Amino acid sequence: MHSHNHSHDHSHGRSSDASKRIGWAFFLNVVFTVIEFVGGWLTNSTAIMADAVHDLGDSLSIGTSWGLNKLSEKDANRTFSYGYKRFSLLGALINGVVLTIGSVWILI
């Protein structure tokens, strides 16, 4: 019984660490996106601006994943008896749909 409690506590720690890593990835990506937008504007480069838009899309995806991952850490309640764990899967589904739509749009 003791080992069950230990592994349960340990998994929460990993989830929190994952959330911190996603947060850092989001922050760094947004900073790089802003730098790239400014650089593209200053150099009048369509290629850099296009990459900045691409990075903005990545930032939105990472931000969505981060937010839903944070939400998934909430405990179960009357409405969500299983808890909020599946919200992180929803983030993956949303990102997959966005990537698929974006890919089809680019191919067309």
Secondary structure, DSSP 8 states (H G I E B T S, - for coil): -HHHHHHHHHHHHHHHHHHHHHHHHHHHHHHHHHHHHHHHHHHT-HHHHHHHHHHHHHHHHHHHHHHHHHHHTS---SS-TT-STTHHHHHHHHHHHHHHHHHHHHH-
